[in-house]
Amino acid sequence: MLEVGYDPITDTTGVLAFKNFVGTALLAGVKLRVISTKLGETGVSGLLEEVSRLSSSLVFGWRSPAGFSATASGEQQPAVPFHQLQFLRDVILRRQPGQRLQDFFAIVERSPTRRFLLERPVVSTERARNFDARSVTDIFTHPERLIAVRGTDAVSGSPLAQALGIGEPPVEHYPTRVSMSSRRLSYDTPENRFIKHFFGECLAIVYRLLDEANIHAQMRTDCRVMASILEASVRSPFLSEVGVLTAFASPTQALGKGDGYKDILDLWLQLGAHQALPGNEGEVERFIQGKDIALLYEYWVFIKVLEAVCEATGTPSGAVTVSRSDLGEGLARGLVVSLSVGVSVAFNPSYTRSARSAYSTPLRPDVVVTLNGARYAFDAKYRLQWLASLEDSQDDDATFVRADLYKMHTYRDAITDLKAAFIVYPGSEFVFYERGGGRRQRPGEIAVFDGVGAIPARPEGAESSALLDLVQVLVDQG
């Protein structure tokens, strides 16, 4: 409960605190589904679907205790180590006994594949058994193994000693050691090389993120458990003589059909599959760590503002650069998408006193649109004030939190050339307060973009149109 957050009410009841995280979480073996009432049951899927158009492997809130759905994609992109770690966490720690990776390995370990290995050991002459033509050839090509024969030796006068007469007059010689043909059963098979390689890959993924400070504490604990299980498997005696996998063109029959082997092969194929968003409840879960819905909403607002500016100006945005790390992909702070001369959309730009772009402390709005030198800020706020909780309303509608609007005044007053600042939130009320005193309730009513406001925007429903309408009016007036 310390990882999730727990507020006790009585000795047996309490409230779980997931904050802004959504997805699935395990509690005492029970799978909990965590949704956001601000967006509705399908709202998160809507966010994922639209954000995924920017990047197919965005990961949000890897500090979260929850998980969420995702599906494999056919796109040829490198897999994200954090996604692979989540997959390993499931197949090693969360699946039922008998369906885990270590269970499949136990089946392999009980009856690993073997093959006859042809060898030619060099042994003392008296121990030689399988003497063949190659043995004879080796005798004549390795004079360092020969010794002179004395007349009293048992082999003196033998055909081989006479044939090995050296010098003038010839002195008989006889081999002290000879090579012989030998066959033994070995575990060094293509299937076992694959098993050793796969477990090595799994360990590399776990080690890579084992001490990553940015992942959830429970995940770091699970990494240590996984590392212990994988290391024990790699130390299995039968793998000690198995060599390195140098090529893997196609699976052998034993690998594709053998008990344990075929299951591990299937896990390897799943591990290598690119993990992509979005996913839905009807698709196979890929166990991505739960998302911080507030950050996801911030990304979505950036995408919607960028789309709206592109549509209003008739300019395509082109490619949007994402930053990549072992934990996934995301939007880099300070990212600027230039659409045309004088028109750009920035994500998390910084305005500071030293750069003379702000007169006080550093400020970083979520999204800033620049139109011919004038700036307009859009700040994603995943917070609501339910109108039903206010005395003058019995509706289920929701408005913005007043404190969030106060920060827009800070942006408006402190950032150089910033004309207007807006909250973008998942509510239902649109409002814009003009500096001259006007209060506008629709984008088309705004006479002068000089002030602060709030824009309702959600992936589902007509509320998102307010954002598009406002940007259109903004571009038309600019």
N, C-alpha and C positions, 0 to 999 in steps of 0.2 A: 504493500500500500504506500510505502514511502516513495516509490518510483512514480506512481500514478498521482498520488495526492488523495488524502482521505480525511474527512471531517466527521468524527464520531458524533452520533446523536444519543444513543444509549450503548449499553454493553454489547448489544447484538446488531445494531443498525447504524448506518452512517451514510455519508454522501461521498461518492467518488468524484474527484476533480480532474477532468481531462483537459480543462481550459480550452484552447483553440484546436486541439488535435482531434482528427477524425480518422475513421478506419475501423480496424478490428483489434481487440485486445483479449488476451487470455487471463482469466481470473479463476484460480482454483480449479483449473481444467475446463472451465466454461468459456465459450467464445462469445465475447460481447461485441455488439455492433454499435459503433459510436457515430452518430450523425449530427449534422448541424441544423437546428431548428430555424436558423436565420435564412438558410437556403432551401429548406425542404428536403425530402428524401432523395430527389433526383438532382438537387442543386450542385452537389459536389461532383457528380458525374459530368454535369454541364461544364463546370470549371475545368475538369481534367480534359475533356474533349477539345475545348478551345485552346487551352494552354499547350496541349500536345502538338498542335499545329506549329508551334514555335520550336519545340524540341521533343523528340520522342522518348527521352529518358530523363526528364526533369525529376529531381527528388527534392522534397520539401520536408523540413523539420525532422532531420535524422536523430534528433534528441528525443523523439516521441516514443511513448510506450506502446503505441498502436500500430496496426498494419493496414494495408489497403490493397485492393485488387489491381492487377496489371496483366497484360497478355504478351505473348511472344510476337515479335515482328519479323517479317522477312527482309527488312532493310539490312543491307550489309554495313553495319556499324559495329565498332568494338563494344563488347559488353562492359557494363559499369561494375567495377569490383564490389561496390556496396550492394548492388542488386544480387550479385552472385553470392555474397555473404548471407543475405537474407534467405536465398534458396537453400544454401547449405544448412543454415540454422533450422529450417523446416525439416529437411530430410534426415538430419542427424538427431535433433532434439525434440521435435514436435510430433512427428508421425507415430502411429501406433507401432508397438513392438512387432517385428516381422516385416515391416515396410520401411525400415530405416536403412541408411547406407551401411552402418556397421553390421546389421543383420544379413544383408546380402553378402558382405565380405566374409562373415562367419561361414556361410554356405560354401563360398569359394575356398576358404582356408581348410575346410574339412576334406575337400577333394579337388585340389588344384590340378590343372592340366599338366602333363609331363610329356617329354619326348626323348627318344634315344639320341644321345649325343656321341658322335664318333670322335674318338681321341687317339692319339699316338703317344702314350707315355714312354719315357725312356727308363728302363729298369735294368737291374743287374742281370747278367746273362742267365744265371741259374733260376731266375724268377720268370723268365720269358715263357709265354704259353702260346699266344696266337701269333706265330711266326709266319710272315707272308713275304711276297716279292718285294714290297716296300721296305721290309726289315732288312733284306739282303742288300738292297741298294743303299740304305742308310749306313750299313757297315763299311762299304767301300768309299763312301763320301765323308766319313767322319774318322779320319786316322787318329785323332786325339783320344779316341776311345780304345785304341789297340795297345796291347802289351806284348813283349817278346815271349815266346814259348820256350821253356827249357825241355831238355830231353826227357826229364823225369815226369813232366806234366802229363796228365791223362789225355789231354787233347792233342799231344804231340803226334804228328803224322796224320792227323785227321784231314779230310779233304778241304775243310774250311781253313785250317791253319796253313796248309800247303798253298792254297789259293792266295793267302795273305802274306806270302813270302816277300820280304822287303830286303833290298841290299844285294851285294855281290860278294861272296856267295849269298843266296837268299836265306834270310832268317825268318822262320815261321812266327806269325803273330796271331793273336786271338782277341776278339772284342770282350771288354769287361762289362760294357753296357750296350744294350740294343733297344731299338724302338719296336713296339708291338701294336697290333690293332686291338682297340678296346671300345666297348660300347657301354654306356651307363645311362640310367634314367635321370633326366635333369628337369628342373622346374623353369628353366630359362626358355619359356615359350612366348610367342607373340601375344597371347592372351594375358599372361602374367606381366609382361612388360607394359601392356596397356594399363593393367590394374595399378602397378607401381607408379606409372606416370600420372594417372588420374588422382591418386591420393597425394602425390607431390604437388599437383596443381591446387588441390583443395587446401593443403597446408599453406601454400604460398599466399592464397587469398586471405586465409585467417590471420597469418602472421602480418600481412600488409596492413590490416586494420585492427590488430590486437590491442594496440595502445593508442589508437586514434582518440584524441580528447573530445572531438566533436560528436561522437556517437553516444547513444544512451548508455547509462551505467550498466543496466541489465544486459545490454548487448555485449559490452566488454567482458562481463562475467561469462556469458554464453560462449564468447570466443575462446576463453581459456578452457572451458569444458570441451569444446569441439577440438581444440588443438590436442588435448590429452587423448581423446578418442582416436583421432587420426594418427597421432604419433605411435600409439600402441599397435595400430594396424600395420603401419609401415615397418615396425620392428618384428613382424611375424617371421619366424625362421625360414619359411619357404621362399620369402622374397629376398633373402640375403644373397642368393646366387643369381638372381634375376638381373639381366642387363638393362641398358638404357634403350628406351623406345626411340628409334631414329626415323621411322616413317610409319604412316598409318593411312594407307590408300583406301582400304575397305575392311570391314570386320570379317574375321574368319568365321567358319561355321560354329566352332565352339564358343566364340565370343557372342555371336548373334543368337545362339539357342541354348547354351549351357546354363544350368541353374546358377543363379547368383551373377554370373558374367553378363547375361543379357540385361539384367536389372541395373547393373552398374553402368553398362553401356548406355542405357536409356537415360540415366541420371546425367551422364557426361554430355549427351546431346542437349538435354534441358539446360545444363549449366552454361553451355556455349551459346545458347540462343540469346539474341539481343532482347533485353527487357524493355518494354515500351509502354507508355501511357497513351491513351486511357485504358481502363478496364471496366467491366460491369459485373454485376452479380452473377450473370449467366456464364461467365468465362472462367478459365482456370486461374486461380490466384498465383501470383508470382512473389508474394510475400515481401513487397516493398515496405519499408518502415513507414509508419503513419505520418501523415502530412500535417504541418502547421497550416490550418486553413486560412489564417490571416496572411501568411506569406503567399500561399497559392492565390488568394484573392488579389493580392498586390500585383502579382504577375499578370493575372487576367485583366486587371484594370489597364496595365500598360499596353497589353495587346489590343484591347478595345479602343483605347485612345489613339493608338497608332493606326488602327484600321479606319477609324472615323476621320482622322486627318488625311489619310490617303484617299478616302472616298470623297471628302469635301474638296480636296485640291486636284483630284484626278491624277495623282502621282502614285505609281507602285512603290512599295517599300523596299523590294529586293530582299536579300538575305539579312537576317538578324543574327549577329554573332552571340554565341553562348559560351560561357566559361565552363571548363570541364575539370573535374578532379576525381579522385577515387570514390568520392561519395555521390557522384552523379554530375548533372549539368544544371546550370542556372544562369540567370542574367547577372552580368557583372555590374557593379556600381559604376556610375559614370558613363554607361553605354549611351551613345548618341547615334540615332538613325537620321541621317540627312536626306530629306526627300527632294528638295530643290533649293535654289538660291534663296536664303532667308527663311526657309521652313525646315524645322527639325523637331524630333521628339526624343527626349532624354529620359533615361531611367536612373533614379537615385543620383542626380547630379549634386555636386557640392558647391555651396556658396559661402565664401569666407571673407573676413575683413582684410586679410593679407592680399587676396586677389581683387579686392575692391568690388566684389559682387554682392556683399552684404555689409551692413555697417556695425553689426554686433557679433554675437557668437555664431559659429558655423551652423548652417542650416542645410538640410538634405530632404527636399520634397520627394515623393515617390516618382512622379512623372511631371515633366515640364515641357510644354509646347512653346516653341519660339516661332513667331510670325513677324518677319521683317523688323527684328530688333525688340519687339514686345514679348514678354514672357507671361505664361499662364500656367499655374500649378494645379495638379490634381493629386490629392493624397488619399490613398485607399485606407478606409477605416472600417474594419470588420467589427463594428459595435452598433448596437441599436438601443433606442428607448421605445419600449412598446407603448403605443398610445392608450391601450386598454388600462395601463397602470396610472394614467393621468386622470385627474378629476373630470376633465371636460370631454372625455372620450370613452366609448364603450366598444370601439372597434378593435379588430385584430391587426390593424395597420401599425407600422413602426416608423419612427422618425430618427433623426440623427441625435447623437449625444452632444449637448451644448458645448461641453469642454473641448470637443474636437474642432468646433467652429472657431473657438478662441485662437487656436493655433494657426488657423488660416489668416487671421488678422496679423499674426507675427510674420508669416511669409509675405503677406501683401505689403506690410510696412517696411520690412528689413531687407528684402532682396531687391537689388537694383533692377529697374525696368520691369518689375513684376506688376501687372495690371490687375489681375484677379486670381483668387485662390479658391479651389473647390474641394470639399469632401466628396469622395465617391464611396457610397455605403450600400449595403443590401437591404434598403428599406423601401418606403413608398412615397415619401414627401420630397418634392422639388422646391427649392427656395433659393433666391439670390437677393442679397442686400446690397443695393447700390450705395456708393459713398454719399450720394446726394439725398438719400433718405428713402428711395423707392424700394418696395418689397415685391419681387417678381416671383410668380408661381409656375411660370412656363418659360422655356428658353426663348420662344418667339417674342416675349414681352420685354426682353432686356434691351434697353435703349443704348446704354453705355457699359462696356465691360470694365467696370472700375468698382471693385468691392469683393465680397466673399459670398460663398454659397454652398449648397449641398445638393448632390445629384444621386438619385436612387438608381442602382444598377445591379441586376442579378442575371445569371445565365439563362434562367427560364422566365417567361412572362414578358409583358410589354414594358416593364420598368427600364430595361436596358436601352430602349429607344430614346429616353431622355438624354442620355449621354451622347448618343449619335446626333440628336437634334441640336444640342447645345454646341457641339464642335462645329456643326454645319453653320450655325448662326455666327459663331466666333470667326470662322474663316471668311464668311461673306462680309462681315463688318470690318475685318482686318484688311 
